[in-house]
């Protein structure tokens, strides 16, 4: 009779130990999810109005950034090309290009 009692106690202790390990694991997972801000992501995707506004603002930002970046790069490229106008072979082509650009309305 002593043996079944010992086995139940041993099993109970093992179960308590296993439950403790699972609780630690769940706490670890909960911390990781909280750091990843999963709650905010889920709230954004479950609220269509918020999702539309967020995507619209992101699209405007990308479009504006692309436009400004293109303007700056092409401006610098034009300025650099204007420095080469005095070169013999390249200069003639760039001069024609500048004249063509100035004639366009």
C-alpha positions in Angstrom: 0.0 0.0 0.0 2.9 2.4 0.5 4.0 2.1 -3.1 0.8 3.5 -4.7 0.9 6.5 -2.4 4.6 7.1 -3.3 3.8 6.9 -7.0 0.9 9.4 -6.6 3.1 11.8 -4.8 5.9 11.4 -7.3 3.5 11.9 -10.2 2.0 14.9 -8.4 5.4 16.4 -8.0 6.3 15.8 -11.6 3.0 17.4 -12.7 3.6 20.4 -10.6 7.1 20.7 -12.0 5.8 20.4 -15.6 3.1 23.0 -14.9 5.8 25.3 -13.5 7.9 24.9 -16.7 4.8 25.5 -18.9 4.0 28.7 -16.9 7.5 29.9 -17.4 7.3 29.1 -21.1 3.9 31.0 -21.5 5.4 34.0 -19.6 8.3 34.0 -22.0 6.0 33.8 -25.1 3.8 36.6 -23.6 6.8 38.8 -23.1 8.0 38.2 -26.7 4.5 39.0 -28.1 4.3 42.1 -26.0 7.7 43.3 -27.3 6.6 42.6 -30.9 3.5 44.7 -30.3 1.3 42.0 -31.8 -1.7 43.7 -30.1 -1.2 46.9 -32.1 -0.8 44.9 -35.3 -4.0 43.0 -34.7 -5.9 46.1 -33.8 -4.8 47.8 -37.1 -5.9 44.8 -39.2 -9.2 44.4 -37.5 -10.1 48.1 -37.9 -10.7 48.8 -41.6 -10.9 52.6 -41.2 -7.5 52.7 -39.4 -6.0 50.4 -42.0 -7.2 52.5 -44.9 -5.9 55.7 -43.3 -2.6 54.1 -42.4 -2.0 52.8 -45.9 -3.1 56.1 -47.5 -0.6 58.1 -45.4 2.1 55.6 -46.2 1.4 55.9 -49.9 1.5 59.7 -49.8 4.8 59.6 -47.9 6.3 57.2 -50.4 5.1 59.2 -53.4 6.3 62.5 -51.9 9.7 60.9 -51.1 10.1 59.5 -54.5 9.2 62.8 -56.2 11.6 64.8 -54.0 14.4 62.2 -54.4 14.0 62.1 -58.2 14.0 65.9 -58.4 17.3 66.1 -56.4 19.0 63.3 -58.3 18.0 64.8 -61.7 19.0 68.3 -60.6 22.4 67.0 -59.5 22.8 65.1 -62.7 22.0 68.2 -64.8 24.4 70.3 -62.8 27.2 67.7 -63.2 26.5 67.4 -67.0 26.6 71.2 -67.3 30.2 71.0 -66.1 31.2 68.9 -69.1 29.9 71.3 -71.8 33.5 72.4 -72.6 34.7 68.8 -73.3 35.2 68.2 -77.1 33.0 65.1 -77.8 30.7 65.0 -74.8 30.2 68.8 -74.7 28.5 69.0 -78.1 26.0 66.4 -77.2 25.2 68.0 -73.8 24.9 71.4 -75.4 22.4 70.0 -77.9 20.5 68.4 -75.0 20.4 71.7 -73.1 19.1 73.6 -76.1 16.4 71.0 -76.6 15.3 71.2 -73.0 15.2 75.0 -73.2 13.1 75.0 -76.4 10.4 72.7 -74.8 7.4 74.7 -73.4 
